[in-house]
Amino acid sequence: MRFKRIVIFSTSAHVYGAERGLLLFLRWGLRRKLFSRAFVFIPQPGPLQHILAGYPEVTVVVSPFSYTISRDLWTLIASAVMYPFMLTYCLYFIARHKINAVVSNTTCISVSLPLAMIMPHVFFVREVFNNCFFCFWQRQVSRFSYATLTVSAYVQKSVTLVRPEAVPEPVDTLFFQRYRRSVARAQLRIPAHYTVLAVIGRIHPAKGQKEFFRLLELIPRSATQRAVILVVGDENSAQPRLRAYKEDLLEQIGSSSHADSIRFVGYVQDMGRIYAAADVCIFPYQRDEFYGYSILEAAFFKKKVLLAHPGGGISEYLPDPAAIPVLNEQNLLKSLISSGEIPVLPARFPALQGYLRILERLFR
């Protein structure tokens, strides 16, 4: 065991793609005895805290200071003012608890860089910045890190990093409960004969919820009279621009001609129920996904899928991304009227053994 006690900085206290990767890393790291103790920093209380409470080897720390980067100006200024206090607190914590290594991901680069310069640091790169300053900072973190792991070969090729290694993360099947379709629909109070579309993704401009509902307005009202459209996800940040986006989205849903058929579900931890109830999963993302956890999960549950952008990291596990139905007016109407015409999403799933071999090489 190379590192007995580690600190992990989590981007969010909700469980989306990056946090699913964190849970996968923790579960298998502890099971394979790659480390014996983990302290997980989260920016605020949330569902992740309750999940981690089930691991006796894990201590959750709700950080008194912000350590994630922000594109919001006032949040950025406030973080800069508090930066010396945040860094002092982290260094004190590491010394007090005799930490051997630090693990963080892309949006934690403000705390990652100084720590990577003084101790072993494992850097999970999960996204590509379009901001030159953040890209430079990310490159410096990679330069000083003990290991830099990218969530896909697409990310590996899209950013300039030092000795990056692509480590596609498999679906963590233990994270999901299994439901029969009838049970899932009964629990969600959805009639058995209705068509169910699930629009999946955290509430964010890049995830395209507004664009989806503009497209939905082109569909006749009669097409959704025996349908339920579930909006699954929530904003996972206190940034004002994301709160404003969510408020605008809820207003857009409320004024929609299909409002009676739309349900804003919000954040869902038990996604197994959603996948079991849904006929078609919709991903209206406005950019190529860096990896696309939810898309991979939909494939794992053998769901029919409409994608706005079938490129990026998802092309590494979809045999023929170009054959996946594109989210447009015609296919959306098909999914509502005769979802049988939409094919089930095929996929090549990343191997767990390959993922574990890389972790064991780094931590043994």
C-alpha positions as CSV (number, residue, x, y, z in Angstrom):
1,M,0.0,0.0,0.0
2,R,1.8,3.1,-1.3
3,F,-0.6,5.7,0.2
4,K,-2.5,4.7,3.4
5,R,-4.4,7.9,4.0
6,I,-5.7,10.1,1.2
7,V,-7.8,13.3,0.8
8,I,-10.3,13.5,-2.0
9,F,-11.7,16.9,-3.2
10,S,-15.2,16.4,-4.7
11,T,-16.7,19.0,-7.0
12,S,-20.2,18.6,-5.7
13,A,-22.3,17.1,-2.9
14,H,-24.8,15.9,-5.6
15,V,-24.0,12.7,-7.5
16,Y,-23.5,13.4,-11.2
17,G,-20.8,12.1,-13.5
18,A,-17.7,13.2,-11.6
19,E,-19.2,12.0,-8.3
20,R,-20.1,8.6,-9.8
21,G,-16.4,8.3,-10.7
22,L,-15.4,9.3,-7.2
23,L,-17.7,6.6,-5.7
24,L,-16.3,4.0,-8.1
25,F,-12.8,4.9,-7.1
26,L,-13.6,4.8,-3.4
27,R,-15.5,1.5,-3.6
28,W,-12.8,-0.4,-5.4
29,G,-9.9,1.4,-3.8
30,L,-11.1,0.3,-0.4
31,R,-12.1,-3.2,-1.6
32,R,-8.6,-3.8,-3.1
33,K,-6.9,-2.2,-0.1
34,L,-5.2,0.4,-2.2
35,F,-5.6,2.8,0.7
36,S,-7.0,2.3,4.2
37,R,-8.5,5.7,5.1
38,A,-10.1,8.4,3.0
39,F,-11.2,12.0,3.8
40,V,-13.6,13.4,1.3
41,F,-14.1,17.2,1.1
42,I,-17.4,18.4,-0.3
43,P,-18.4,22.0,-0.9
44,Q,-21.7,21.8,1.0
45,P,-24.0,19.2,2.6
46,G,-25.8,17.0,0.2
47,P,-26.7,13.5,-1.0
48,L,-23.1,12.4,-1.5
49,Q,-22.5,12.9,2.3
50,H,-25.3,10.4,3.1
51,I,-23.9,7.8,0.6
52,L,-20.4,8.1,2.0
53,A,-21.8,7.7,5.6
54,G,-22.1,4.0,4.7
55,Y,-18.3,3.6,4.4
56,P,-16.6,3.3,7.9
57,E,-13.2,4.0,6.3
58,V,-14.4,7.4,4.9
59,T,-14.8,10.7,6.7
60,V,-16.7,13.4,5.0
61,V,-15.6,17.0,5.5
62,V,-17.9,19.9,4.6
63,S,-15.4,22.5,3.7
64,P,-15.7,25.9,5.4
65,F,-14.1,27.5,2.3
66,S,-14.8,27.3,-1.4
67,Y,-12.2,25.3,-3.3
68,T,-13.9,24.9,-6.7
69,I,-13.3,27.3,-9.6
70,S,-16.2,29.4,-10.8
71,R,-17.0,31.3,-14.0
72,D,-19.2,33.7,-12.0
73,L,-17.3,37.0,-11.5
74,W,-18.4,37.7,-7.9
75,T,-18.0,34.1,-6.8
76,L,-14.5,34.2,-8.3
77,I,-13.6,37.4,-6.5
78,A,-14.9,36.1,-3.1
79,S,-12.9,32.9,-3.6
80,A,-9.8,34.9,-4.4
81,V,-10.1,36.9,-1.2
82,M,-10.6,33.7,0.9
83,Y,-7.9,31.7,-1.0
84,P,-5.1,32.1,1.6
85,F,-7.5,31.0,4.4
86,M,-8.7,28.0,2.3
87,L,-5.2,26.9,1.5
88,T,-4.0,27.3,5.2
89,Y,-6.9,25.2,6.3
90,C,-6.2,22.4,3.8
91,L,-2.5,22.3,4.8
92,Y,-3.4,22.2,8.5
93,F,-5.9,19.4,7.8
94,I,-3.3,17.4,5.8
95,A,-0.6,17.7,8.5
96,R,-3.0,16.9,11.4
97,H,-4.4,13.7,9.7
98,K,-1.0,12.6,8.3
99,I,-2.3,12.5,4.7
100,N,-0.1,10.6,2.2
101,A,-1.7,11.7,-1.1
102,V,-4.3,14.0,-2.6
103,V,-6.9,13.1,-5.3
104,S,-8.8,15.8,-7.1
105,N,-10.5,16.6,-10.4
106,T,-10.6,19.4,-12.9
107,T,-12.8,21.9,-11.1
108,C,-10.7,21.8,-8.0
109,I,-7.5,23.1,-9.6
110,S,-7.3,26.1,-7.3
111,V,-6.5,23.8,-4.4
112,S,-4.8,21.1,-6.5
113,L,-1.8,23.1,-7.8
114,P,-0.2,24.1,-4.4
115,L,-0.8,20.6,-3.0
116,A,0.6,18.9,-6.1
117,M,3.8,20.9,-5.7
118,I,4.4,19.5,-2.2
119,M,3.0,16.0,-2.1
120,P,1.8,13.1,-4.3
121,H,-1.3,14.2,-6.2
122,V,-3.6,12.1,-8.5
123,F,-5.4,14.4,-11.0
124,F,-8.6,13.2,-12.6
125,V,-9.3,15.4,-15.7
126,R,-12.9,15.1,-16.6
127,E,-13.6,18.1,-18.8
128,V,-12.0,20.5,-21.3
129,F,-12.0,24.2,-20.4
130,N,-12.5,26.9,-23.1
131,N,-10.9,29.5,-20.8
132,C,-7.2,30.0,-21.5
133,F,-6.4,30.9,-17.9
134,F,-8.1,27.7,-16.6
135,C,-6.4,25.6,-19.3
136,F,-3.0,27.0,-18.2
137,W,-3.7,26.3,-14.6
138,Q,-4.9,22.8,-15.4
139,R,-1.7,22.1,-17.3
140,Q,0.4,23.2,-14.3
141,V,-1.5,20.9,-12.0
142,S,-0.8,18.1,-14.4
143,R,2.9,19.0,-14.6
144,F,3.4,18.6,-10.8
145,S,1.0,15.6,-10.3
146,Y,2.1,12.1,-9.4
147,A,-0.4,10.9,-12.1
148,T,-2.8,12.5,-14.5
149,L,-5.8,10.4,-15.5
150,T,-8.3,11.5,-18.2
151,V,-11.9,10.1,-18.3
152,S,-11.6,9.5,-22.0
153,A,-9.2,9.5,-24.9
154,Y,-11.2,12.4,-26.3
155,V,-10.2,14.5,-23.2
156,Q,-6.7,13.3,-23.4
157,K,-6.4,14.6,-27.0
158,S,-8.3,17.8,-26.4
159,V,-6.1,19.3,-23.7
160,T,-2.4,19.8,-23.2
161,L,-1.3,17.8,-20.2
162,V,1.8,16.2,-18.9
163,R,1.9,12.4,-19.2
164,P,-1.9,11.9,-19.3
165,E,-3.4,8.4,-19.3
166,A,-6.9,7.7,-20.4
167,V,-8.9,5.6,-17.9
168,P,-12.5,5.1,-19.0
169,E,-14.7,4.4,-16.0
170,P,-17.1,1.4,-16.2
171,V,-20.7,1.7,-15.0
172,D,-20.9,1.0,-11.3
173,T,-23.7,-1.5,-11.2
174,L,-23.8,-1.5,-7.4
175,F,-24.9,2.1,-7.5
176,F,-28.3,1.3,-9.0
177,Q,-31.4,-0.5,-7.6
178,R,-33.2,-2.7,-10.2
179,Y,-36.9,-2.1,-10.8
180,R,-39.6,-3.7,-12.8
181,R,-41.1,-1.3,-15.3
182,S,-44.6,-1.6,-13.7
183,V,-43.2,-1.0,-10.2
184,A,-41.2,2.1,-11.2
185,R,-44.2,3.6,-13.0
186,A,-46.5,2.9,-10.1
187,Q,-44.0,4.6,-7.7
188,L,-43.7,7.6,-10.0
189,R,-47.5,7.7,-10.5
190,I,-47.3,7.2,-14.3
191,P,-50.1,5.3,-16.1
192,A,-48.8,2.0,-17.5
193,H,-49.9,2.8,-21.1
194,Y,-48.3,6.3,-21.3
195,T,-45.1,7.1,-23.2
196,V,-42.4,8.3,-20.9
197,L,-39.5,10.5,-22.0
198,A,-36.7,11.3,-19.6
199,V,-34.6,14.4,-20.2
200,I,-31.5,13.6,-18.2
201,G,-28.7,15.9,-17.1
202,R,-27.8,18.5,-14.4
203,I,-29.5,21.8,-15.0
204,H,-26.9,23.8,-16.9
205,P,-26.8,25.8,-20.2
206,A,-24.5,23.2,-21.8
207,K,-27.0,20.4,-21.1
208,G,-29.6,22.0,-23.4
209,Q,-32.8,21.8,-21.4
210,K,-34.0,25.2,-22.8
211,E,-33.3,24.1,-26.4
212,F,-35.2,20.9,-25.8
213,F,-38.3,22.7,-24.7
214,R,-38.1,25.1,-27.6
215,L,-38.0,22.0,-29.9
216,L,-41.0,20.5,-28.0
217,E,-43.1,23.5,-28.8
218,L,-42.9,22.5,-32.5
219,I,-44.7,19.2,-31.6
220,P,-48.6,19.1,-31.7
221,R,-50.2,19.1,-28.3
222,S,-52.1,15.9,-29.2
223,A,-48.7,14.0,-29.3
224,T,-48.1,14.6,-25.6
225,Q,-51.6,14.0,-24.2
226,R,-50.7,10.4,-23.3
227,A,-47.1,11.1,-22.5
228,V,-45.1,12.2,-19.5
229,I,-41.8,14.1,-19.9
230,L,-39.6,13.8,-16.9
231,V,-36.9,16.5,-16.4
232,V,-34.3,14.7,-14.3
233,G,-31.5,16.7,-12.7
234,D,-30.9,19.9,-10.8
235,E,-28.3,22.7,-10.7
236,N,-25.4,21.6,-8.4
237,S,-23.8,24.9,-7.7
238,A,-24.6,28.1,-5.8
239,Q,-23.5,30.2,-8.8
240,P,-26.0,33.0,-9.5
241,R,-25.9,32.3,-13.3
242,L,-26.9,28.7,-12.8
243,R,-29.7,29.6,-10.4
244,A,-31.0,32.1,-12.9
245,Y,-30.8,29.5,-15.7
246,K,-32.9,27.1,-13.6
247,E,-35.5,29.8,-12.8
248,D,-35.8,30.7,-16.5
249,L,-36.2,27.0,-17.3
250,L,-39.0,26.5,-14.8
251,E,-40.7,29.6,-16.2
252,Q,-40.3,28.2,-19.7
253,I,-41.8,24.8,-18.6
254,G,-44.7,26.6,-16.9
255,S,-45.6,28.5,-20.0
256,S,-45.2,25.6,-22.4
257,S,-48.3,24.3,-24.3
258,H,-47.2,20.9,-23.1
259,A,-47.0,21.9,-19.5
260,D,-49.5,19.4,-18.3
261,S,-47.3,16.6,-19.5
262,I,-44.0,17.8,-18.1
263,R,-42.7,17.0,-14.6
264,F,-39.7,18.6,-13.2
265,V,-38.3,15.8,-11.0
266,G,-35.1,17.5,-9.9
267,Y,-32.1,15.7,-8.6
268,V,-32.6,11.9,-8.4
269,Q,-30.2,9.7,-6.6
270,D,-31.9,6.4,-7.5
271,M,-31.7,6.6,-11.3
272,G,-32.5,2.9,-11.6
273,R,-36.2,3.9,-11.1
274,I,-36.0,6.5,-13.9
275,Y,-34.4,4.2,-16.4
276,A,-36.9,1.4,-15.6
277,A,-39.9,3.8,-16.2
278,A,-38.6,5.6,-19.3
279,D,-39.3,4.5,-22.9
280,V,-36.8,7.0,-24.4
281,C,-33.9,8.9,-22.7
282,I,-33.1,12.3,-24.2
283,F,-29.8,14.1,-24.0
284,P,-30.1,17.5,-25.5
285,Y,-26.5,18.4,-24.7
286,Q,-25.2,21.4,-26.6
287,R,-21.6,20.2,-26.8
288,D,-19.8,17.0,-27.3
289,E,-19.7,15.2,-24.0
290,F,-16.3,14.6,-22.4
291,Y,-17.4,11.1,-21.4
292,G,-21.2,11.0,-20.9
293,Y,-21.9,8.9,-17.8
294,S,-25.6,9.1,-18.1
295,I,-25.6,8.1,-21.8
296,L,-23.4,5.1,-20.9
297,E,-25.8,4.2,-18.1
298,A,-28.8,4.5,-20.5
299,A,-27.0,2.0,-22.8
300,F,-26.4,-0.3,-19.8
301,F,-30.1,-0.3,-19.1
302,K,-30.8,-1.0,-22.8
303,K,-32.8,2.2,-23.3
304,K,-33.7,4.0,-26.5
305,V,-31.9,7.3,-26.8
306,L,-32.0,10.6,-28.7
307,L,-28.8,12.6,-28.7
308,A,-28.2,16.2,-29.8
309,H,-24.4,15.6,-30.1
310,P,-23.2,12.0,-30.7
311,G,-19.5,12.9,-30.8
312,G,-16.8,13.5,-28.2
313,G,-16.0,10.9,-25.5
314,I,-19.2,8.9,-26.1
315,S,-17.8,7.7,-29.5
316,E,-15.3,5.6,-27.6
317,Y,-18.1,3.2,-26.3
318,L,-20.7,3.5,-29.0
319,P,-19.9,1.3,-32.0
320,D,-21.4,3.7,-34.6
321,P,-22.3,7.1,-33.1
322,A,-23.5,8.3,-36.5
323,A,-26.3,5.7,-36.4
324,I,-27.7,7.0,-33.1
325,P,-30.9,8.9,-33.8
326,V,-30.4,12.7,-33.6
327,L,-32.6,14.8,-31.4
328,N,-34.8,16.7,-33.9
329,E,-38.4,17.4,-34.5
330,Q,-39.1,14.3,-36.5
331,N,-37.4,11.9,-34.1
332,L,-39.0,13.6,-31.1
333,L,-42.4,13.1,-32.6
334,K,-41.6,9.5,-33.4
335,S,-40.5,8.9,-29.8
336,L,-43.9,10.3,-28.5
337,I,-46.1,8.5,-31.0
338,S,-44.3,5.2,-31.8
339,S,-41.2,4.9,-29.7
340,G,-40.7,1.4,-31.2
341,E,-39.1,3.1,-34.2
342,I,-36.3,4.5,-32.0
343,P,-33.5,1.8,-31.6
344,V,-32.0,0.7,-28.3
345,L,-28.6,2.3,-27.8
346,P,-25.8,-0.3,-28.3
347,A,-22.5,0.1,-26.5
348,R,-19.1,-1.4,-25.7
349,F,-18.8,-1.1,-22.0
350,P,-15.4,-0.1,-20.5
351,A,-13.9,-3.1,-18.7
352,L,-13.7,-3.0,-14.9
353,Q,-10.5,-5.0,-14.9
354,G,-8.7,-2.5,-17.1
355,Y,-9.7,0.3,-14.8
356,L,-8.5,-1.6,-11.7
357,R,-5.2,-2.5,-13.3
358,I,-4.3,1.2,-13.7
359,L,-5.4,2.0,-10.1
360,E,-3.4,-0.8,-8.7
361,R,-0.3,0.2,-10.6
362,L,-0.6,3.7,-9.2
363,F,-1.5,2.9,-5.6
364,R,0.3,-0.4,-4.8
